[in-house]
């Protein structure tokens, strides 16, 4: 009978690093993990509240820019500068797509 706040992005990131053999049979391991974690916690009478990231605030823009530069600096350094600048956006839109799928599952679970 406790309330548990969960950072959805942490659960998504944990399950995005699955082994290739596992991902060949489960195309969306993040949804499977989310379902079973929620099922288990709901069976324990936990009230679940999921927190999802919002837009990046102005104060954090510079930090995010530096973080993305560090994260994507080692990826194919022969690419043109214009192509490299779109990589963080592409990575973020993939994350947003996954997060939307997770939120849809949570909605169907009544959370």
N, CA, C and O of each residue as an XYZ file, in Angstrom:
444
protein
N       0.817     -1.195      0.000
C       0.000      0.000      0.000
C       0.859      1.258      0.000
O       0.562      2.213      0.717
N       1.901      1.263     -0.783
C       2.793      2.404     -0.905
C       2.645      3.026     -2.286
O       2.187      2.378     -3.227
N       3.035      4.279     -2.392
C       3.084      4.956     -3.682
C       4.530      5.005     -4.127
O       5.420      5.365     -3.356
N       4.758      4.640     -5.376
C       6.110      4.584     -5.916
C       6.197      5.455     -7.159
O       5.470      5.238     -8.129
N       7.091      6.446     -7.129
C       7.339      7.284     -8.303
C       8.504      6.678     -9.070
O       9.548      6.378     -8.491
N       8.323      6.500    -10.370
C       9.324      5.853    -11.212
C       9.751      6.808    -12.311
O       8.911      7.400    -12.989
N      11.061      6.958    -12.487
C      11.598      7.728    -13.604
C      11.578      6.808    -14.822
O      12.398      5.897    -14.930
N      10.651      7.046    -15.725
C      10.467      6.172    -16.882
C      11.726      6.082    -17.730
O      12.024      5.016    -18.269
N      12.469      7.170    -17.861
C      13.653      7.154    -18.718
C      14.715      6.172    -18.213
O      15.426      5.569    -19.016
N      14.826      6.009    -16.909
C      15.795      5.055    -16.365
C      15.408      3.642    -16.761
O      16.265      2.858    -17.169
N      14.132      3.306    -16.647
C      13.692      1.959    -17.021
C      13.890      1.719    -18.508
O      14.260      0.617    -18.912
N      13.650      2.731    -19.324
C      13.849      2.585    -20.774
C      15.327      2.354    -21.078
O      15.673      1.442    -21.830
N      16.195      3.175    -20.497
C      17.633      3.048    -20.764
C      18.187      1.718    -20.273
O      19.053      1.133    -20.924
N      17.708      1.237    -19.147
C      18.154     -0.063    -18.644
C      17.888     -1.172    -19.653
O      18.704     -2.079    -19.820
N      16.758     -1.096    -20.314
C      16.364     -2.172    -21.220
C      16.783     -1.944    -22.661
O      16.545     -2.798    -23.515
N      17.398     -0.818    -22.943
C      17.879     -0.592    -24.307
C      19.236     -1.249    -24.529
O      19.717     -1.310    -25.661
N      19.854     -1.740    -23.463
C      21.174     -2.361    -23.568
C      21.080     -3.887    -23.497
O      22.008     -4.546    -23.027
N      19.974     -4.442    -23.957
C      19.801     -5.897    -23.945
C      20.758     -6.559    -24.923
O      21.228     -5.927    -25.870
N      21.039     -7.817    -24.693
C      21.918     -8.553    -25.600
C      21.232     -8.748    -26.942
O      20.003     -8.778    -27.017
N      22.018     -8.881    -28.000
C      21.451     -9.037    -29.338
C      20.611    -10.303    -29.457
O      19.581    -10.292    -30.130
N      21.029    -11.394    -28.819
C      20.267    -12.635    -28.918
C      18.884    -12.476    -28.287
O      17.906    -13.029    -28.791
N      18.796    -11.721    -27.186
C      17.501    -11.485    -26.553
C      16.627    -10.614    -27.447
O      15.425    -10.852    -27.564
N      17.226     -9.607    -28.079
C      16.462     -8.681    -28.908
C      15.997     -9.313    -30.216
O      15.058     -8.811    -30.834
N      16.631    -10.402    -30.653
C      16.173    -11.063    -31.873
C      14.820    -11.719    -31.667
O      14.019    -11.787    -32.599
N      14.556    -12.200    -30.466
C      13.263    -12.824    -30.200
C      12.260    -11.847    -29.611
O      11.056    -12.092    -29.687
N      12.715    -10.757    -29.032
C      11.853     -9.733    -28.446
C      12.210     -8.390    -29.073
O      13.204     -7.767    -28.699
N      11.402     -7.952    -30.017
C      11.750     -6.741    -30.744
C      11.610     -5.476    -29.896
O      12.204     -4.445    -30.215
N      10.836     -5.552    -28.832
C      10.654     -4.383    -27.963
C      10.830     -4.803    -26.505
O       9.857     -4.872    -25.754
N      12.078     -5.083    -26.106
C      12.302     -5.564    -24.736
C      11.909     -4.553    -23.668
O      11.579     -4.941    -22.547
N      11.939     -3.271    -23.992
C      11.568     -2.244    -23.026
C      10.095     -2.342    -22.659
O       9.731     -2.090    -21.510
N       9.227     -2.709    -23.627
C       7.809     -2.870    -23.321
C       7.565     -4.115    -22.478
O       6.752     -4.103    -21.554
N       8.273     -5.183    -22.806
C       8.133     -6.421    -22.042
C       8.560     -6.200    -20.595
O       7.857     -6.603    -19.668
N       9.710     -5.561    -20.401
C      10.206     -5.314    -19.047
C       9.261     -4.396    -18.282
O       8.980     -4.636    -17.108
N       8.771     -3.350    -18.936
C       7.844     -2.423    -18.292
C       6.578     -3.154    -17.852
O       6.096     -2.948    -16.738
N       6.047     -3.994    -18.712
C       4.825     -4.731    -18.386
C       5.022     -5.600    -17.149
O       4.220     -5.547    -16.217
N       6.091     -6.403    -17.140
C       6.287     -7.325    -16.031
C       6.674     -6.619    -14.731
O       6.301     -7.078    -13.651
N       7.408     -5.525    -14.815
C       7.717     -4.760    -13.607
C       6.444     -4.166    -13.014
O       6.224     -4.224    -11.804
N       5.609     -3.595    -13.879
C       4.346     -3.018    -13.402
C       3.439     -4.100    -12.819
O       2.827     -3.908    -11.769
N       3.359     -5.222    -13.498
C       2.529     -6.338    -13.029
C       2.948     -6.753    -11.623
O       2.107     -6.915    -10.738
N       4.241     -6.922    -11.425
C       4.760     -7.335    -10.121
C       4.452     -6.292     -9.053
O       3.977     -6.637     -7.971
N       4.716     -5.035     -9.342
C       4.489     -3.979     -8.351
C       3.009     -3.784     -8.052
O       2.641     -3.500     -6.912
N       2.158     -3.933     -9.059
C       0.719     -3.816     -8.837
C       0.208     -4.972     -7.975
O      -0.701     -4.793     -7.165
N       0.792     -6.151     -8.153
C       0.420     -7.294     -7.312
C       0.795     -7.055     -5.850
O       0.190     -7.643     -4.954
N       1.777     -6.205     -5.604
C       2.181     -5.844     -4.245
C       1.384     -4.653     -3.700
O       1.720     -4.099     -2.654
N       0.328     -4.267     -4.418
C      -0.523     -3.134     -4.053
C       0.217     -1.809     -4.041
O      -0.102     -0.934     -3.235
N       1.193     -1.644     -4.912
C       1.872     -0.363     -5.061
C       1.070      0.523     -6.006
O       0.598      0.072     -7.050
N       0.925      1.765     -5.633
C       0.351      2.755     -6.550
C       1.531      3.331     -7.321
O       2.461      3.872     -6.723
N       1.497      3.217     -8.639
C       2.621      3.644     -9.466
C       2.362      5.003    -10.091
O       1.285      5.266    -10.626
N       3.361      5.851    -10.014
C       3.337      7.152    -10.679
C       4.599      7.224    -11.524
O       5.709      7.134    -11.001
N       4.426      7.387    -12.823
C       5.577      7.463    -13.724
C       5.856      8.905    -14.081
O       4.951      9.674    -14.403
N       7.130      9.257    -14.017
C       7.574     10.598    -14.357
C       8.271     10.519    -15.702
O       9.150      9.685    -15.918
N       7.866     11.394    -16.593
C       8.474     11.445    -17.917
C       9.108     12.809    -18.115
O       8.582     13.827    -17.665
N      10.242     12.815    -18.791
C      10.952     14.066    -19.045
C      10.081     15.013    -19.860
O       9.296     14.595    -20.711
N      10.240     16.270    -19.580
C       9.594     17.291    -20.382
C      10.601     17.891    -21.344
O      11.655     17.305    -21.593
N      10.286     19.035    -21.874
C      11.224     19.737    -22.746
C      12.405     20.230    -21.915
O      12.280     20.484    -20.717
N      13.543     20.357    -22.574
C      14.743     20.846    -21.900
C      14.579     22.341    -21.644
O      14.301     23.112    -22.563
N      14.753     22.737    -20.393
C      14.606     24.149    -20.043
C      15.820     24.931    -20.535
O      16.890     24.365    -20.758
N      15.637     26.228    -20.700
C      16.712     27.086    -21.212
C      17.988     26.978    -20.380
O      19.092     26.972    -20.925
N      17.835     26.893    -19.074
C      18.981     26.823    -18.178
C      19.844     25.587    -18.447
O      21.048     25.603    -18.190
N      19.231     24.521    -18.962
C      19.940     23.262    -19.171
C      20.408     23.068    -20.616
O      21.077     22.079    -20.911
N      20.073     23.983    -21.512
C      20.406     23.847    -22.932
C      21.905     23.659    -23.169
O      22.304     22.772    -23.924
N      22.726     24.475    -22.538
C      24.174     24.409    -22.752
C      24.738     23.080    -22.248
O      25.602     22.482    -22.889
N      24.249     22.627    -21.106
C      24.692     21.337    -20.562
C      24.322     20.204    -21.509
O      25.133     19.311    -21.757
N      23.109     20.235    -22.035
C      22.665     19.195    -22.974
C      23.507     19.212    -24.255
O      23.839     18.161    -24.802
N      23.844     20.409    -24.722
C      24.668     20.534    -25.921
C      26.037     19.889    -25.707
O      26.514     19.131    -26.551
N      26.668     20.200    -24.561
C      27.977     19.613    -24.244
C      27.878     18.099    -24.086
O      28.753     17.366    -24.548
N      26.829     17.639    -23.445
C      26.636     16.210    -23.236
C      26.478     15.484    -24.572
O      27.055     14.415    -24.774
N      25.703     16.064    -25.472
C      25.520     15.451    -26.789
C      26.809     15.462    -27.605
O      27.105     14.501    -28.316
N      27.576     16.548    -27.504
C      28.849     16.601    -28.218
C      29.789     15.515    -27.712
O      30.464     14.857    -28.504
N      29.834     15.328    -26.409
C      30.704     14.293    -25.834
C      30.206     12.902    -26.201
O      31.008     12.013    -26.487
N      28.907     12.707    -26.195
C      28.316     11.395    -26.460
C      28.513     10.973    -27.908
O      28.765      9.799    -28.179
N      28.404     11.909    -28.840
C      28.443     11.560    -30.256
C      29.762     11.930    -30.930
O      29.885     11.799    -32.147
N      30.737     12.385    -30.169
C      32.023     12.807    -30.736
C      32.784     11.654    -31.362
O      33.475     11.851    -32.362
N      32.681     10.469    -30.808
C      33.437      9.324    -31.309
C      32.745      8.565    -32.431
O      33.325      7.633    -32.988
N      31.529      8.942    -32.773
C      30.788      8.235    -33.819
C      31.196      8.734    -35.196
O      30.901      9.872    -35.563
N      31.856      7.906    -35.937
C      32.196      8.140    -37.339
C      32.687      9.561    -37.591
O      31.948     10.390    -38.122
N      33.890      9.833    -37.223
C      34.444     11.181    -37.322
C      34.650     11.643    -38.760
O      34.976     12.809    -38.981
N      34.468     10.763    -39.746
C      34.620     11.171    -41.138
C      33.349     11.795    -41.712
O      33.369     12.317    -42.827
N      32.250     11.749    -40.968
C      31.007     12.339    -41.460
C      31.138     13.852    -41.517
O      31.951     14.454    -40.815
N      30.317     14.447    -42.368
C      30.331     15.908    -42.459
C      29.739     16.524    -41.199
O      28.996     15.871    -40.466
N      30.070     17.765    -40.958
C      29.601     18.466    -39.762
C      28.075     18.552    -39.738
O      27.472     18.441    -38.671
N      27.444     18.746    -40.894
C      25.987     18.875    -40.921
C      25.312     17.562    -40.554
O      24.272     17.574    -39.895
N      25.867     16.453    -40.955
C      25.293     15.164    -40.607
C      25.457     14.904    -39.122
O      24.540     14.383    -38.487
N      26.600     15.252    -38.553
C      26.827     15.033    -37.134
C      25.877     15.856    -36.280
O      25.470     15.412    -35.206
N      25.524     17.029    -36.732
C      24.664     17.877    -35.917
C      23.246     17.327    -35.822
O      22.519     17.691    -34.898
N      22.822     16.454    -36.752
C      21.480     15.892    -36.682
C      21.429     14.627    -35.842
O      20.342     14.200    -35.454
N      22.568     14.015    -35.551
C      22.573     12.758    -34.803
C      21.890     12.859    -33.445
O      21.060     12.000    -33.145
N      22.181     13.849    -32.602
C      21.492     13.914    -31.317
C      19.982     14.028    -31.474
O      19.228     13.456    -30.687
N      19.542     14.762    -32.485
C      18.112     14.910    -32.727
C      17.510     13.564    -33.109
O      16.433     13.209    -32.629
N      18.198     12.806    -33.974
C      17.700     11.503    -34.366
C      17.639     10.571    -33.170
O      16.652      9.857    -32.992
N      18.681     10.565    -32.346
C      18.703      9.719    -31.156
C      17.561     10.108    -30.221
O      16.899      9.234    -29.661
N      17.324     11.392    -30.046
C      16.278     11.856    -29.143
C      14.903     11.470    -29.670
O      14.038     11.070    -28.892
N      14.685     11.585    -30.993
C      13.370     11.242    -31.530
C      13.113      9.745    -31.397
O      11.966      9.334    -31.219
N      14.165      8.917    -31.482
C      13.991      7.478    -31.256
C      13.604      7.240    -29.802
O      12.704      6.450    -29.518
N      14.279      7.919    -28.884
C      13.923      7.797    -27.471
C      12.478      8.244    -27.247
O      11.723      7.566    -26.550
N      12.090      9.371    -27.830
C      10.728      9.877    -27.665
C       9.699      8.874    -28.176
O       8.637      8.710    -27.574
N      10.008      8.209    -29.276
C       9.111      7.192    -29.828
C       8.948      6.028    -28.849
O       7.837      5.547    -28.625
N      10.050      5.587    -28.276
C      10.016      4.501    -27.290
C       9.228      4.939    -26.052
O       8.403      4.184    -25.537
N       9.483      6.149    -25.584
C       8.782      6.670    -24.404
C       7.283      6.768    -24.666
O       6.480      6.483    -23.777
N       6.901      7.164    -25.871
C       5.477      7.233    -26.213
C       4.833      5.855    -26.188
O       3.705      5.703    -25.720
N       5.554      4.840    -26.697
C       5.032      3.472    -26.649
C       4.852      3.017    -25.203
O       3.856      2.374    -24.872
N       5.802      3.345    -24.353
C       5.712      2.976    -22.939
C       4.522      3.663    -22.273
O       3.800      3.043    -21.492
N       4.320      4.934    -22.581
C       3.189      5.666    -22.004
C       1.858      5.075    -22.472
O       0.890      5.030    -21.713
N       1.820      4.630    -23.711
C       0.603      4.001    -24.227
C       0.326      2.694    -23.470
O      -0.817      2.422    -23.103
N       1.361      1.892    -23.239
C       1.204      0.666    -22.460
C       0.705      0.982    -21.059
O      -0.202      0.318    -20.557
N       1.289      1.991    -20.426
C       0.867      2.373    -19.080
C      -0.602      2.806    -19.069
O      -1.335      2.515    -18.123
N      -1.016      3.491    -20.110
C      -2.412      3.911    -20.218
C      -3.327      2.686    -20.286
O      -4.370      2.648    -19.633
N      -2.933      1.690    -21.077
C      -3.733      0.471    -21.191
C      -3.751     -0.324    -19.879
O      -4.708     -1.049    -19.604
N      -2.699     -0.188    -19.077
C      -2.655     -0.847    -17.778
C      -3.395     -0.060    -16.707
O      -3.522     -0.521    -15.573
N      -3.885      1.124    -17.060
C      -4.621      1.947    -16.106
C      -3.734      2.720    -15.151
O      -4.162      3.104    -14.063
N      -2.494      2.945    -15.564
C      -1.546      3.677    -14.712
C      -1.386      5.079    -15.250
O      -0.633      5.874    -14.688
